[in-house]
Amino acid sequence: MTGIPSDLAPPAHQAVLAAGLDPAALPRHLAIIMDGNGRWARARGLPRIAGHRKGADAVRELVTHCAEFGIPYLTLYSFSSENWKRPLAEVEGLMGLLRRYLQSEIDTLHRQNIRFRVIGTRERLSDDIQKLIAASEEKTAQNSGLTLVLALSYGAREELVQAAQRLACAVRAGSLAPEAITEAMISQHLTTADMPDPDVVLRTSGEQRLSNFMLWQAAYAEFIFVDTLWPDFDKTALITALRAYGRRDRRFGGVDG
């Protein structure tokens, strides 16, 4: 069985029904690895940054549709800890897009009652971007609609190492016994501690790997891989993916019945 809160607000309920979806079979948390911007641009003889710009447009549309459907959490893998290895010009272009997104979109997100969050090692980002992130999170903190999470400078292994280090410090201080460490305790020391684990991890562009994304949290996620390049991922593609998820039988290691 899949599941989403059955008490969807009437507008969201109607939007879900109009899309031909089952309100009881939507994910509570949708996580997306947005892949294919560079290939989209190359196929059109354009520089890679043009693909990233088009991908940003796809993000804007996706966020609107997920909010419309009443999906509580949407996490987008926007920039990995490994992406810092890319050519400097591309990294600077991506940071410029991020900067403009934070400057131009947060007011819109706020009007849509969307809460904005960032996970990842933000200390590696420039000071002005860190300030924009903090201001955006503060402005939208009390919103009660969709929680939009951008994974920026994020790597799941690094996240797990940091959680282990914090627990090790507690053990060294004598406030925690090693045998008392539980799965729940590890989850509480991750950057996603106050979020449900993703029900779906979706990756675009035909690639079928996690690429160091939410390795712990995705233990029982449903995986959906689509050939669509990220800039072309639209409302129709989203609905198709949500329908595919709705057909999954989630048993979490158990058996039917």
N, C-alpha and C positions, 0 to 999 in steps of 0.2 A: 504494500500500500504506500502511496505517496501522501503528502499532506501539507496543507497551508491552513492558517487560521480560517475557520468557517464563518467568522464574523466580518467578512469584507464589507467595507463601507459601500452603500448602494451604488455610487458611480463606478467604483472599481468592479463590483459584481456585474453590473450591466456591461462594462467594457469587456470583461472576460467572456461573458456569454455571447456577446456580439462577435467575438473573435473565434467562436466555436470551441472554446476551452472549458474544461470542467473546473469550477472554482475550488473544488476539494482536491484537485490533483495538480496543484501548482507548487513549485518549490518555495520554501521559506527563504532560502539563501541561494542565489544564482551567482556563481563565480565564473569569470570568462578570461581565457588567455587570448588576447587580441593579436592575431598573427596574420601576416600577409600584406602589410602596408608597402614594404619594399617591392615585393613581386607585383603588386597592383601598379605601382609607379613604373617599374621596369617594362611591363607589358605595354605601356602607353608611351614609352620613350621619355619619361619624366624623371626628374631627380627624386631620390628617396624621400626627401622632405615633403614633396607633393603628396606622396602616399600617406605620410603621417598627418598632413593637414586634412586630407579626405577622411582618414580614420577618426580624427577629432569630430568631424561632422557626424560620423556614424555613432560615436559615443553620445553626442547630444540627443540624437533621435532615440537611441536605445534607452537612455535614462528616462526620457519622457514616456516611452511605452511601458517600461517596467513600473513606473509610478502610476500610470494609468491602470495597469492590471492589479495594482495593490500588492506587488511583491515586496516583502519587508526589507530584504537585504540584497544589494548588488555589489559585488567586488570585481574590479577590473584590474588585471595585471598590466600596469601601465609602463613600468620601467623596472627591470630586474637589477639585482646587484651585479650581475654579469654584463649588463648593458653598458656599464661604464667603460668596458673594453672597446666599444665601437669607436670609429673615427671621431676625432674631436669636433669636427664640423657638424656631424650628425647629432652628437650629444648636445651641442650648443643649440642646434635647431629644435631638438625635442624639449630642451629646457625653456626655450623661447615660447614654444606652443603651450607648455604647462603654465608659464607665467601669464600668458594672455588668457588662458582658460580661467585661471583663478581670478583674474581681474575683470573678466567680462561675463562669466557665467554664474558666479555665486549669488548675485542678486536674484537671478532667475530661479535658481535652485531654492532659494529662500522663499520666494513667492509660491513655489510649488510645494512648500512644506517638506522639503527634502533635507535630511541631515547629512552633512558632508564630513568624511573622515579620511585620514591617511594612515596607512601602516607601512612600516619599513624604516630603514636607517636614515631618517631625514637630516641627520647631522651632516651627511655628505652633500646635501643640496646647498645652494647658495643662500646666504643670509636673507636676501630679500624674498626668495621663494619660501623659506621657512616662516618668515613673518606673514606672508600671504596665506599660507596653510593655516597657521595658528588663528589668524583673524577669521578665516572662512569657517573653521571648526567652531570657534566661539560664536559667530553670528548665527549659525544654524543648529547649535547644540540642543535647543529646546524643541526643534521641529519633530513631528510625530509621524511623518509619512515614511517614504522609502529612505533607508540609510544607504547612501552611496559611498563606497570605500574605494579609494585609489591605492593600489599597492605600488609604492614608489621607492626606488632603491631598496627593493625587497628581495630577500632570498630566504627560503624556508629553512635551509640548513643553518644559516646564520641565526635565524630566529630561534631554532632549537638549541643552538650553542648558548645563546644569551639566556634562555630559560634555564638551562643546566647550570650555568655559572651563578645565577641568582639562587638556585636551590643549594648549590655547593656552598655558597657564602652562609646560608642559613644553617647548614650542617656544621660548618667550621665554627660558627658562633655558638653552637650548642642549642639552638632553638628548634632544631629539626633533626630527627633521627633518620638515617638513610632508609631504613625499612619502612618508614612512615610515608615515603614518597609514593604517590598514586598517579594514575593517569589523569584524574581530575586536577590534581595539583599542577602537573605539567601544563595542562590546558590553561589553567589560571595564570600561568606565567608567560603565555604567548601574547602577541600584540592583538590577537582576536578574542581575548578573554571574555569580553562582554557581548560576543556575537555567537549565534548558533553556527555549527559547522555547515559548510556548503552541502546542499542536497544534490547540486549539479555542478560539475566542472565541465565547461564547454570550451572547446578550442576550435578556432577557425583555421582555414588555409590547408586542410588536409593532413597536417602534422599530428602525430599521435603520441605525445609525451607531455609530462607535467612541467618540465623545464624549471625545477626547483620552486614550484609554486604550491603552497599550502600542503606540504607533504604529510603533516600530522593531521590536519583538519579534514583532509580528503579521504580518510581511511575508509569511509562507507559512502562516499559520494558516488552518484551515477555519472559516468563519463559519456559525453556526447562529442563526437568529432565530425566536423562538417568541412566540405571542400571549399566553401565560400571564402574568399579573401575578406579580411576584416572590413575594408572600406565599402564592400558590397553587402555587408550584413545588415539587413533592413527588418522592418516589422514582420514581413512574411517569413523571413528566415527565423526570427525569434519565435513566432507562433508555431512553426514547424518543429523547432527544438522543444518547445514546451509541451507539444502534443506527444513527442517521442518520450519525454520524461514521464508524462502522465500514464503511459502504457507500461512503465517499468513496475515490477513487483519487488518492493524493497523489504527484505526479510531480516537484514542485519545479523546474518549468521544463523537464523532460526529456520523453521520449516513452515509450509503452509498450514494454516489452522492452529 
